[in-house]
């Protein structure tokens, strides 16, 4: 699954999962992803992949993303 997601600064997408793999490219700003047990900062220009069925959440950085 690929979609366009825009987040306000410091906003959070709560823990959830999707049945299919999710991939994306950060167009601006940065995010802190928690995917399963792993936390990672993903910044402008970086790709991310979240396996299907794995719980994840996202916290936006100081600037809108």
C-alpha positions as CSV (number, residue, x, y, z in Angstrom):
1,X,0.0,0.0,0.0
2,X,1.3,3.5,-0.8
3,X,-0.6,6.7,0.1
4,X,0.0,10.4,0.7
5,X,-0.1,11.2,4.4
6,X,0.3,14.7,5.7
7,X,0.8,15.3,9.4
8,X,0.9,18.4,11.6
9,X,4.0,19.1,13.6
10,X,4.2,16.8,16.7
11,X,1.1,14.9,15.8
12,X,0.8,11.1,16.3
13,X,-0.8,8.2,14.4
14,X,-1.6,5.6,17.0
15,X,-0.5,2.0,17.0
16,X,-2.3,0.1,14.1
17,X,-1.6,-2.4,11.4
18,X,-2.6,-3.2,7.8
19,X,-2.9,-6.6,6.2
20,X,-0.6,-5.6,3.3
21,X,2.9,-4.2,3.1
22,X,3.1,-0.4,3.3
23,X,5.9,1.7,1.7
24,X,6.5,5.4,1.4
25,X,8.9,8.3,0.8
26,X,9.2,11.2,3.2
27,X,8.7,14.3,1.1
28,X,9.3,16.9,3.9
29,X,10.1,16.9,7.6
30,X,10.8,13.8,9.6
31,X,9.0,11.0,11.5
32,X,9.7,8.7,14.3
33,X,8.4,5.3,13.3
34,X,7.8,2.5,15.8
35,X,7.5,-0.7,13.7
36,X,7.0,-3.8,15.9
37,X,9.8,-3.4,18.5
38,X,12.0,-1.1,16.4
39,X,12.1,2.7,16.5
40,X,13.6,4.6,13.7
41,X,13.8,8.3,12.6
42,X,13.0,8.7,8.9
43,X,13.8,12.0,7.2
44,X,13.1,13.9,4.0
45,X,14.2,11.9,1.0
46,X,14.2,8.5,2.8
47,X,12.0,5.5,2.0
48,X,10.4,3.2,4.6
49,X,8.8,-0.2,4.3
50,X,6.4,-1.7,6.9
51,X,5.6,-5.4,6.6
52,X,2.0,-6.4,6.4
53,X,0.4,-7.3,9.7
54,X,3.0,-5.6,11.8
55,X,1.8,-3.0,14.3
56,X,3.3,0.4,13.9
57,X,2.8,4.1,14.9
58,X,4.2,7.4,13.7
59,X,5.1,10.6,15.5
60,X,5.8,13.7,13.4
61,X,8.8,15.9,14.1
62,X,8.8,19.6,14.9
63,X,7.8,20.7,11.4
64,X,4.7,19.5,9.4
65,X,5.4,16.5,7.3
